[in-house]
Amino acid sequence: IILTKTQTLAPYLRMFPAMRVKIAGLDPHQQYYIAMDIVPVDNKRYRYVYHSSKWMVAGNADSPVPPRVYIHPDSLASGDTWMRQVVSFDKLKLTNNELDDQGHIILHSMHKYQPRVHVIRKDFSSELSPNKPVPSGEGVKTFSFPETVFTTVTAYQNQQITRLKIDRNPFAKGFRDSGRNRTGLEAIMETYAFWRPPVRTLTFEDFTNMQKQQGKPKCVLWTFVG
C-alpha cells in the first residue's frame, strides 16, 4: 500500500502534490479573491501500523492551532481572469511550528486534514485575513472534497513514498541521482495517467443567480493520489 495522502512539515514546506483547479461560472466583470484553508477532519491523532499498512487512531487530537488562510497571490482579480487560468496552490506552505509568524498554515503532525477552496466576491471580503477564519455569506462559496483528505507527518512512514516524492517533487532536485536506474515504483507510476491528470473544470452558479438555481454545484479538483 502506497500512502500518498501525506505531507511533511519541518520547519515549513510547500504542499506536494499541489492542488490545481479550473473555475467556471463567475461574473467576468466582478472581482474575486481565491483562498484556501485546511481544517481538521476529526478530533483524533493517528499512528501508522506497519504490519497492516494502515492508519489507526492513537488518541485525542492536539489542541487547536491558530486559524490561517492562504490567499492566492493573484487575488484580487476579475472573474474573467480567474476563468482563463489554472489556479494553482503550489506556493502554499505548511508548518508544524505553532509560533510561526510568517503566515504559513499551521498543522499538527499525525492528524487528518481537509483542504477547502474559497471563492470570495470583493464586496464580501472585508473580513478576509490570513490570520482569521474565512468569512461566510452569500458572496462566499466554499468547496471541499473527500479525496483531498491527507495525513500530516514529520517523517514518511513508507520508504516508497520517500522515493516517490524525491523523484516527483520539483523542490527535491538536490536528492536525485540522475545516473541511477529507474525503480519498479517509478516505472509503475509512469504507466498511470492519473499521476499527471488533465485539469478539469470546477463549475458553480454565477453568484448573481445563485439563489435562483436548483441543486448543488459540481466541481472537480486535481488532488492527492490515493
Secondary structure by P-SEA (a helix, b strand, c coil): cccccbbbbcccccccccccccccccccccccccbbbbbbcccbbbbbbccccbbbbcccccccccbbbbccccccccaaaaaaccccccccccccccccccccccccccbbbbbbbbbbcccccccccccccccccccbbbbbbcccbbbbbcccccaaaaaaaaaccccccccccccccccaaaaaaaaccccccccccccccccccccccccccccccccccc
